[in-house]
Amino acid sequence: MGTQEYTLEVDDIQGIIVRGYSKLEAACFVFLKITDAGKAKHWLANMANKIEDGTSNPADSCMNVAFTFEGLKALGLNSYTLSLFSNEFQEGMTCEYRSRILGDHGESAPDKWQWGGPKSEPIHILLMHYASDEETLQAFYANSSDAFKNDGLTQVGPKLETLSLNGKEHFGFADGISQPIIAGLSKTGAEENTLRAGEFILGYPNEYGQYTVSPMVKSADDSKEILHGDINGSEDHDFGRNGSYLVFRQLHQNVQEFWQFMDHETRNPDNSVNPDERIKLASKMVGRWPSGAPLVLSEDHDRPELGKENDFSYHNTDPQGLKCPVSSHVRRTNPRGSLPPNPGSKGAIAIAKRHRLLRRGRSYGKPVDPSLAPEAMLGSSDRNTERGLHFICFNGNIRRQFEFIQQTWVNNRNFAGLYTDPDPIIGDCDTLKHGQPSTFTMPAHPVRKRVHNLPRFVDVRGGAYFFMPGIRAIKYLATNS
């Protein structure tokens, strides 16, 4: 089956899935709880035509909406449809098994979360506001909140605001470079990085050439025929079509601890600082230089002209990880077909394409220093500001995509033949849990180098699984559920 033997219904797909709203630098995310389902449906009916779809790239402001499983249940979606959502979405992010595979324990345990945890108020709806600047955002949010406050909805948890760091994250590295291309949209690129729409959007073939199981509605329950028919030919109507599962995790970054560790590990024998080695070690852990330049294309120094380069492989250019360590963050979250048993083969590339994410996250919190330079961050007196990343991604299958990457590639200490190496940036590096220190291995000739006793640089502050319906499904929720 070809990668583009379908037409994407972008007028029914919410806009944040189609594009990242790069022109809208200000954003805030609001959580709502349904207190009166009837009034909430009235609000949703008014909202349906205001939700941004994928046909245009807004220049001023826009809004998107998603729901938790409990939120869909609170709106009265029927039990038949609810039962067809994925188990991961139904169970949520905080059950004991899921916390174990995601590495959510210690300071990252759900009972310590600021939102989404068992001690927090239930979340039913996620409202995502985007605007061209902060002033426009605040006015847009004020208008939005005036509407939902009078319609059976209560705002719960924190209002999560984002911050533009000019394409970088708080550790000082370029972010958002390696994004998959959705076949069927206007953007084109390498076949290895072009994925069938079904990997991210229900109702289209995925990389297996199949359709992901979608929540259906009995035709009798959609008498107004708002929804599409079942593409597989049953008499049911497809509630899930043009929708996607949204994973949201608030990740707190321990920025100064990160650079203090790099500084300590790269000191000269006389204990003097070595700024070049400090940057190099941090880049080895990330897998790219601060500009975004891949280590496989520039092993010894940063080359900003390669900052956006994404057309490269690991197996053909660096099979042993001598340039970019196998355990680095970007290499293990997207191995690019370099894993056994047949690295570099079409089969290996096909497997890698079945575990990709469409990321739409944004940084939050004031940077330690506006320059994001390691020396400035090390010398800063700012120790307690909350800062990090609102990690947001879309996938057609939470278990096969997000959870697989988190469990099998990020937190797995035996990834690709390693022994005690979790992902050094976002991995579960907790020593007490595992009974042995975490390490970071850098292959080299004649002897490899290892960094021991990695602390955890990123903690979880909140999280939840959502479903972002298509525009038709939103209208159905407002009128028929």
C-alpha positions as CSV (number, residue, x, y, z in Angstrom):
1,M,0.0,0.0,0.0
2,G,1.4,3.4,-0.9
3,T,2.0,6.1,1.7
4,Q,-0.5,8.5,0.1
5,E,-3.4,6.4,-1.1
6,Y,-5.8,8.5,0.9
7,T,-6.9,12.2,1.2
8,L,-6.6,13.8,4.6
9,E,-9.8,15.5,5.7
10,V,-7.9,18.5,7.2
11,D,-11.2,20.4,7.7
12,D,-12.2,17.8,10.2
13,I,-8.8,17.5,11.9
14,Q,-8.0,19.9,14.8
15,G,-5.2,22.3,13.7
16,I,-2.6,21.5,16.4
17,I,-2.2,18.0,14.9
18,V,-1.6,19.4,11.4
19,R,0.7,22.2,12.4
20,G,2.6,23.4,15.4
21,Y,1.4,27.0,15.4
22,S,5.0,28.3,15.2
23,K,3.7,31.8,14.5
24,L,1.7,31.8,17.7
25,E,4.5,32.1,20.3
26,A,2.2,32.5,23.4
27,A,0.1,29.6,24.7
28,C,-1.7,28.4,27.8
29,F,-3.4,25.2,28.7
30,V,-6.4,25.1,30.9
31,F,-8.1,22.1,32.6
32,L,-11.8,21.9,33.1
33,K,-14.1,19.7,35.2
34,I,-17.7,19.2,34.1
35,T,-20.2,20.0,36.8
36,D,-23.4,20.1,34.7
37,A,-23.3,17.9,31.6
38,G,-26.3,19.7,29.9
39,K,-24.8,23.1,30.2
40,A,-21.4,21.8,29.2
41,K,-22.9,20.4,26.0
42,H,-24.4,23.8,25.3
43,W,-20.9,25.3,25.7
44,L,-19.4,22.7,23.5
45,A,-22.0,23.3,20.8
46,N,-21.1,27.0,20.8
47,M,-17.4,26.1,20.7
48,A,-17.6,23.6,17.9
49,N,-17.4,26.2,15.1
50,K,-14.6,28.1,17.0
51,I,-12.2,25.2,17.2
52,E,-9.3,25.6,14.8
53,D,-9.1,23.0,12.1
54,G,-6.2,22.1,9.9
55,T,-7.1,24.1,6.8
56,S,-5.4,27.3,7.7
57,N,-2.4,28.6,9.7
58,P,-3.8,31.2,12.1
59,A,-1.9,34.4,12.6
60,D,-3.6,35.9,15.6
61,S,-5.2,33.3,18.0
62,C,-6.9,29.9,18.0
63,M,-8.1,27.1,20.3
64,N,-8.1,23.3,20.4
65,V,-9.8,20.9,22.8
66,A,-9.3,17.4,24.1
67,F,-11.0,15.1,26.6
68,T,-10.0,12.5,29.2
69,F,-11.9,9.2,29.3
70,E,-13.7,10.4,32.4
71,G,-14.6,13.6,30.6
72,L,-16.2,11.7,27.7
73,K,-18.1,9.6,30.2
74,A,-19.2,12.8,32.1
75,L,-20.6,14.2,28.8
76,G,-22.7,11.1,28.5
77,L,-21.0,9.3,25.6
78,N,-22.6,5.8,25.5
79,S,-20.9,2.7,27.0
80,Y,-20.5,1.0,23.6
81,T,-18.4,3.8,22.2
82,L,-16.4,4.2,25.5
83,S,-15.5,0.5,25.5
84,L,-13.8,0.8,22.1
85,F,-11.2,3.4,23.2
86,S,-7.8,1.9,23.9
87,N,-7.1,0.4,27.3
88,E,-4.3,2.9,28.0
89,F,-6.7,5.8,27.5
90,Q,-9.4,4.2,29.6
91,E,-7.0,3.3,32.5
92,G,-5.2,6.6,32.5
93,M,-1.6,7.5,33.2
94,T,-1.5,7.0,37.0
95,C,-2.4,3.3,37.6
96,E,0.4,1.3,39.3
97,Y,1.5,-0.6,36.3
98,R,1.7,2.5,34.1
99,S,3.7,4.4,36.7
100,R,6.2,1.5,36.8
101,I,6.7,1.4,33.0
102,L,6.9,5.2,32.7
103,G,9.3,5.5,35.6
104,D,6.9,7.7,37.6
105,H,8.2,7.2,41.2
106,G,10.0,9.1,43.9
107,E,9.7,12.9,43.1
108,S,7.9,11.9,39.9
109,A,5.2,9.8,41.6
110,P,1.6,10.7,40.7
111,D,0.7,11.4,44.3
112,K,3.1,14.3,44.2
113,W,1.9,15.7,40.9
114,Q,0.5,19.3,40.7
115,W,-2.3,18.1,38.4
116,G,-3.6,14.8,37.0
117,G,-2.6,12.7,40.0
118,P,-4.8,10.8,42.4
119,K,-4.8,13.6,44.9
120,S,-5.8,16.2,42.4
121,E,-9.3,17.2,41.2
122,P,-10.5,15.2,38.2
123,I,-9.7,16.6,34.8
124,H,-12.3,16.2,32.1
125,I,-11.3,18.7,29.4
126,L,-8.1,20.3,28.1
127,L,-8.4,23.7,26.5
128,M,-5.4,24.7,24.5
129,H,-5.1,28.5,23.8
130,Y,-2.6,29.9,21.3
131,A,-1.9,33.5,20.4
132,S,0.6,35.7,18.6
133,D,1.8,37.4,21.8
134,E,1.2,37.5,25.5
135,E,-1.3,40.4,25.4
136,T,-3.4,38.8,22.8
137,L,-3.3,35.5,24.7
138,Q,-4.5,37.0,27.9
139,A,-7.4,38.7,26.2
140,F,-8.2,35.5,24.3
141,Y,-8.1,33.4,27.6
142,A,-10.3,36.0,29.4
143,N,-13.0,35.7,26.7
144,S,-12.8,31.9,26.7
145,S,-13.0,31.7,30.5
146,D,-16.1,34.0,30.6
147,A,-17.8,31.5,28.4
148,F,-17.0,28.2,30.2
149,K,-17.5,29.6,33.7
150,N,-21.2,30.0,33.0
151,D,-21.8,26.7,31.3
152,G,-21.4,23.9,33.8
153,L,-17.6,23.8,33.8
154,T,-15.1,24.6,36.5
155,Q,-11.4,25.3,36.0
156,V,-9.3,23.0,38.0
157,G,-5.5,22.7,38.6
158,P,-3.0,25.2,37.4
159,K,-3.3,27.3,34.3
160,L,-0.2,26.2,32.4
161,E,1.5,29.0,30.5
162,T,4.3,28.5,28.0
163,L,7.4,30.5,27.1
164,S,9.2,31.0,23.9
165,L,12.9,30.2,24.1
166,N,13.7,30.9,20.5
167,G,13.7,27.2,19.4
168,K,15.6,25.9,22.5
169,E,14.8,24.2,25.7
170,H,16.0,25.1,29.2
171,F,19.2,23.0,29.1
172,G,20.2,25.2,26.1
173,F,19.8,22.8,23.2
174,A,17.7,23.2,20.0
175,D,14.4,21.6,20.3
176,G,11.7,20.2,18.0
177,I,14.0,19.3,15.1
178,S,13.3,15.7,14.3
179,Q,9.6,15.7,13.5
180,P,8.0,13.0,11.3
181,I,6.3,14.1,8.1
182,I,2.7,13.0,7.7
183,A,2.1,11.6,4.2
184,G,-0.8,13.4,2.6
185,L,0.1,16.9,3.9
186,S,2.0,19.4,1.7
187,K,5.4,19.0,3.4
188,T,7.6,16.3,1.8
189,G,10.9,14.7,2.8
190,A,12.9,11.6,3.0
191,E,10.9,8.3,2.8
192,E,12.5,7.2,6.1
193,N,11.0,10.2,7.9
194,T,7.6,10.2,6.1
195,L,4.9,8.3,7.9
196,R,1.3,7.2,7.0
197,A,-1.3,9.4,8.6
198,G,-2.7,6.5,10.6
199,E,0.3,6.5,12.9
200,F,-1.1,9.8,14.4
201,I,-4.7,10.2,13.2
202,L,-7.4,7.6,13.4
203,G,-9.3,6.7,10.2
204,Y,-6.2,6.3,7.9
205,P,-3.8,3.4,7.3
206,N,-0.8,3.2,9.6
207,E,2.7,1.8,9.0
208,Y,1.3,-1.7,9.1
209,G,-1.1,-0.9,6.3
210,Q,-4.0,-1.2,8.8
211,Y,-6.6,1.0,10.5
212,T,-6.1,1.5,14.2
213,V,-9.2,0.4,16.2
214,S,-11.5,3.4,16.4
215,P,-14.4,4.1,18.8
216,M,-17.7,3.6,17.0
217,V,-21.2,4.8,17.5
218,K,-24.3,2.7,16.6
219,S,-26.0,4.2,13.6
220,A,-29.2,4.5,15.7
221,D,-27.4,6.8,18.1
222,D,-26.3,9.1,15.3
223,S,-29.7,9.8,13.7
224,K,-28.5,13.2,12.4
225,E,-25.7,11.5,10.7
226,I,-23.1,13.9,12.0
227,L,-20.3,11.3,11.9
228,H,-18.6,9.5,9.0
229,G,-19.6,5.9,8.3
230,D,-17.2,3.1,9.3
231,I,-14.5,2.8,6.6
232,N,-14.4,-1.0,7.3
233,G,-18.0,-1.4,6.1
234,S,-20.0,-2.0,9.2
235,E,-23.2,0.0,9.9
236,D,-21.6,1.9,12.8
237,H,-20.5,5.5,12.6
238,D,-16.9,6.4,13.3
239,F,-16.5,8.7,16.4
240,G,-12.7,8.4,16.3
241,R,-12.1,9.3,12.7
242,N,-9.8,12.4,12.3
243,G,-9.1,12.2,16.1
244,S,-5.9,11.4,17.9
245,Y,-4.6,10.3,21.4
246,L,-2.8,13.1,23.1
247,V,-0.2,12.5,25.8
248,F,0.5,15.5,28.1
249,R,3.3,15.4,30.7
250,Q,4.7,18.4,32.6
251,L,8.4,17.8,32.8
252,H,10.4,19.9,35.3
253,Q,14.0,20.4,34.3
254,N,16.7,20.5,36.9
255,V,18.8,22.9,34.8
256,Q,21.6,23.9,37.3
257,E,22.0,20.4,38.5
258,F,22.5,19.3,34.9
259,W,25.3,21.8,34.2
260,Q,26.8,21.3,37.6
261,F,27.1,17.6,36.9
262,M,28.7,18.3,33.5
263,D,31.1,20.7,35.1
264,H,32.1,18.3,37.8
265,E,32.7,15.4,35.4
266,T,34.9,17.4,33.0
267,R,37.2,19.2,35.4
268,N,40.9,19.1,34.6
269,P,43.3,17.2,36.8
270,D,44.1,20.4,38.7
271,N,40.3,20.9,39.2
272,S,40.2,23.8,36.8
273,V,37.1,24.1,34.6
274,N,37.1,22.8,31.0
275,P,34.2,24.6,29.2
276,D,34.8,22.8,25.9
277,E,34.6,19.3,27.4
278,R,31.6,20.4,29.5
279,I,29.7,21.3,26.4
280,K,30.9,18.1,24.6
281,L,29.8,15.8,27.4
282,A,26.3,17.4,27.5
283,S,26.1,17.1,23.7
284,K,27.1,13.5,23.8
285,M,24.3,12.8,26.2
286,V,21.8,14.7,24.0
287,G,23.1,13.5,20.7
288,R,23.2,16.9,19.1
289,W,25.2,20.1,19.8
290,P,23.4,23.1,21.3
291,S,22.7,24.5,17.8
292,G,21.0,21.2,16.9
293,A,23.9,20.0,14.7
294,P,24.0,16.1,14.8
295,L,27.1,14.5,16.3
296,V,27.2,12.0,13.5
297,L,27.8,14.9,11.1
298,S,30.1,16.9,13.4
299,E,31.8,14.8,16.0
300,D,34.2,17.3,17.6
301,H,32.6,20.7,17.6
302,D,29.3,22.5,17.0
303,R,28.4,23.6,13.5
304,P,25.4,25.9,13.6
305,E,24.9,25.7,9.8
306,L,23.9,22.0,10.5
307,G,21.4,23.0,13.2
308,K,18.3,22.0,11.2
309,E,19.9,18.9,9.6
310,N,17.7,15.8,10.0
311,D,18.6,13.7,6.9
312,F,21.1,11.3,8.4
313,S,21.3,7.7,9.7
314,Y,23.3,6.0,12.4
315,H,24.0,2.5,11.1
316,N,25.8,3.6,7.9
317,T,27.9,6.5,9.4
318,D,28.3,5.6,13.1
319,P,27.3,1.9,13.8
320,Q,29.4,1.6,17.0
321,G,28.4,5.0,18.4
322,L,31.9,6.4,18.3
323,K,30.5,9.8,17.2
324,C,27.0,9.8,18.7
325,P,26.8,7.3,21.7
326,V,24.1,4.7,21.3
327,S,22.8,5.7,24.7
328,S,22.3,9.4,23.8
329,H,18.8,10.8,24.1
330,V,18.1,11.5,20.5
331,R,19.6,8.2,19.3
332,R,17.6,6.0,21.6
333,T,14.3,7.9,21.2
334,N,14.6,7.7,17.4
335,P,17.1,4.9,16.4
336,R,16.6,5.5,12.7
337,G,16.7,1.8,11.8
338,S,20.1,1.2,13.6
339,L,18.9,-1.5,16.1
340,P,19.5,-5.3,15.7
341,P,18.8,-7.8,14.4
342,N,19.2,-6.2,10.9
343,P,20.4,-2.6,11.4
344,G,20.3,-0.4,8.4
345,S,17.9,-2.7,6.5
346,K,14.5,-1.7,5.2
347,G,12.9,-3.9,7.9
348,A,14.8,-2.0,10.7
349,I,13.7,1.3,9.3
350,A,10.1,0.1,9.0
351,I,10.2,-1.0,12.7
352,A,11.5,2.4,13.7
353,K,8.7,4.2,11.8
354,R,6.1,2.3,13.9
355,H,7.4,4.0,17.1
356,R,7.4,7.7,16.2
357,L,5.6,10.6,18.0
358,L,4.2,13.8,16.7
359,R,5.4,16.3,19.2
360,R,3.7,19.6,19.9
361,G,5.2,20.6,23.3
362,R,6.5,23.9,24.6
363,S,8.8,25.2,27.3
364,Y,7.5,26.9,30.4
365,G,9.0,29.0,33.2
366,K,11.7,31.7,33.2
367,P,15.1,30.5,32.0
368,V,17.9,30.3,34.5
369,D,19.6,32.9,32.3
370,P,18.3,34.5,29.1
371,S,21.5,33.6,27.2
372,L,21.1,29.9,28.0
373,A,24.9,29.8,28.2
374,P,26.3,27.1,30.6
375,E,28.6,29.6,32.3
376,A,25.8,32.0,33.0
377,M,23.5,29.3,34.2
378,L,26.1,27.9,36.5
379,G,26.7,31.3,38.0
380,S,23.0,32.2,38.5
381,S,21.5,32.5,42.0
382,D,18.1,31.4,40.7
383,R,17.6,28.0,42.4
384,N,13.9,27.5,42.9
385,T,12.0,28.7,39.8
386,E,9.7,26.1,38.3
387,R,10.8,25.5,34.6
388,G,10.7,22.8,32.1
389,L,8.7,21.4,29.2
390,H,5.0,20.8,28.6
391,F,5.6,17.6,26.7
392,I,2.6,17.1,24.3
393,C,2.6,14.4,21.6
394,F,0.0,12.8,19.4
395,N,-0.1,9.1,18.5
396,G,-2.6,6.6,17.1
397,N,-1.6,4.0,19.6
398,I,-0.4,5.1,23.0
399,R,1.0,1.6,23.9
400,R,2.9,1.0,20.7
401,Q,4.2,4.6,20.4
402,F,4.6,6.7,23.6
403,E,4.6,3.9,26.1
404,F,6.9,1.7,24.1
405,I,9.4,4.5,23.6
406,Q,9.3,5.4,27.3
407,Q,9.6,1.8,28.6
408,T,11.7,0.0,26.0
409,W,14.0,2.7,24.8
410,V,14.1,5.6,27.4
411,N,14.0,3.7,30.7
412,N,15.5,0.4,29.6
413,R,19.0,0.1,31.1
414,N,19.9,-2.7,28.7
415,F,18.9,-0.8,25.6
416,A,20.9,-1.9,22.5
417,G,23.3,-4.1,24.5
418,L,24.0,-1.6,27.3
419,Y,24.0,-2.6,31.0
420,T,23.2,0.2,33.3
421,D,22.4,3.0,30.9
422,P,18.9,4.7,30.9
423,D,18.3,7.7,28.8
424,P,20.7,10.3,30.4
425,I,18.4,13.3,29.8
426,I,14.8,12.1,30.5
427,G,15.4,8.6,31.7
428,D,14.6,7.0,35.1
429,C,18.1,7.4,36.7
430,D,16.9,6.6,40.2
431,T,19.7,4.6,41.9
432,L,17.7,3.5,45.0
433,K,15.0,2.0,42.9
434,H,17.3,-0.1,40.7
435,G,20.0,-0.9,43.4
436,Q,22.9,0.3,41.2
437,P,24.0,3.7,39.9
438,S,23.0,4.8,36.4
439,T,25.8,5.3,33.9
440,F,26.4,6.9,30.5
441,T,28.6,5.0,28.1
442,M,30.6,6.6,25.3
443,P,32.3,4.1,22.9
444,A,35.8,5.1,22.0
445,H,39.1,3.6,20.9
446,P,41.0,2.0,22.4
447,V,38.8,2.1,25.6
448,R,35.2,3.3,26.1
449,K,34.5,6.1,28.5
450,R,31.8,5.9,31.2
451,V,30.2,8.5,33.4
452,H,28.8,7.1,36.7
453,N,26.2,8.1,39.2
454,L,23.8,10.0,36.9
455,P,21.2,11.9,38.8
456,R,17.7,12.4,37.5
457,F,17.6,15.6,35.5
458,V,13.9,15.7,34.6
459,D,11.0,15.1,37.0
460,V,7.3,14.8,36.3
461,R,5.0,17.4,37.7
462,G,1.7,16.2,36.1
463,G,0.2,14.2,33.3
464,A,-2.8,12.7,31.6
465,Y,-4.0,10.9,28.5
466,F,-6.5,12.8,26.4
467,F,-8.4,12.1,23.2
468,M,-8.6,15.0,20.7
469,P,-11.7,14.4,18.5
470,G,-12.3,15.5,15.0
471,I,-14.6,18.5,14.5
472,R,-17.6,16.3,13.5
473,A,-17.1,14.2,16.7
474,I,-17.1,17.4,18.8
475,K,-20.4,18.4,17.3
476,Y,-21.7,14.9,18.0
477,L,-20.6,15.1,21.6
478,A,-22.5,18.4,21.9
479,T,-25.8,17.1,20.5
480,N,-26.1,13.4,20.7
481,S,-24.0,11.9,23.4
